[in-house]
């Protein structure tokens, strides 16, 4: 692996780790504990590669229904084993059932659309366009800005766990033109 590729890989891993930390999740770091130790190649281009770095490996997709373990990561503490619940590296503690993740994310999404509506002024409110095309929430919701941020995070986690439905789950009319604060609650204005 050349120095430029190694630097890009490191930046990507740091970005994944910082996002995962910010949202309270683990993220696989791309290292595979199951891979065999690397052997040092005798070519001039490999002389700069440390002997301790494992050689890249490709693994065939597993036919088993069990999720693969995540390599070298933390998803709840240093002593917690993790499993991968999605193609995108969505990792959870090993006692978790991956199917439960999708239901949990749907429940979280619904709770945010119901509870994250408190406001003091119209500037506090936004219209969040729903993600019903993937089976998450309705067509749209009037929420406060914190709620909109949380909904986007839940949507990303839902997608990372491969919870997406195929095809549209709902048909939507035009969303409200804007959101306003009425009696301390965000509501949608007619289109």
Rosetta blueprint (number, residue, H / E / L):
1 X L
2 X L
3 X H
4 X H
5 X H
6 X H
7 X H
8 X H
9 X H
10 X H
11 X H
12 X H
13 X H
14 X H
15 X H
16 X H
17 X H
18 X H
19 X H
20 X H
21 X H
22 X H
23 X L
24 X L
25 X L
26 X E
27 X E
28 X L
29 X L
30 X L
31 X L
32 X L
33 X L
34 X L
35 X L
36 X L
37 X L
38 X L
39 X L
40 X L
41 X L
42 X L
43 X L
44 X L
45 X L
46 X L
47 X L
48 X L
49 X L
50 X L
51 X L
52 X L
53 X L
54 X L
55 X L
56 X L
57 X L
58 X L
59 X L
60 X L
61 X L
62 X L
63 X L
64 X L
65 X L
66 X L
67 X L
68 X L
69 X E
70 X L
71 X L
72 X L
73 X L
74 X L
75 X L
76 X L
77 X L
78 X L
79 X L
80 X L
81 X L
82 X E
83 X E
84 X E
85 X L
86 X L
87 X L
88 X L
89 X L
90 X E
91 X E
92 X E
93 X E
94 X L
95 X L
96 X L
97 X L
98 X H
99 X H
100 X H
101 X H
102 X H
103 X H
104 X H
105 X H
106 X H
107 X H
108 X H
109 X H
110 X H
111 X H
112 X H
113 X H
114 X H
115 X H
116 X L
117 X L
118 X E
119 X L
120 X L
121 X L
122 X H
123 X H
124 X H
125 X E
126 X E
127 X E
128 X E
129 X E
130 X E
131 X E
132 X H
133 X H
134 X H
135 X L
136 X E
137 X E
138 X E
139 X E
140 X E
141 X E
142 X E
143 X E
144 X E
145 X H
146 X H
147 X H
148 X H
149 X H
150 X H
151 X H
152 X H
153 X H
154 X H
155 X H
156 X H
157 X H
158 X H
159 X H
160 X H
161 X L
162 X L
163 X L
164 X L
165 X L
166 X L
167 X L
168 X L
169 X L
170 X L
171 X L
172 X L
173 X L
174 X L
175 X L
176 X L
177 X L
178 X L
179 X E
180 X E
181 X E
182 X E
183 X L
184 X L
185 X E
186 X E
187 X E
188 X E
189 X L
190 X L
191 X L
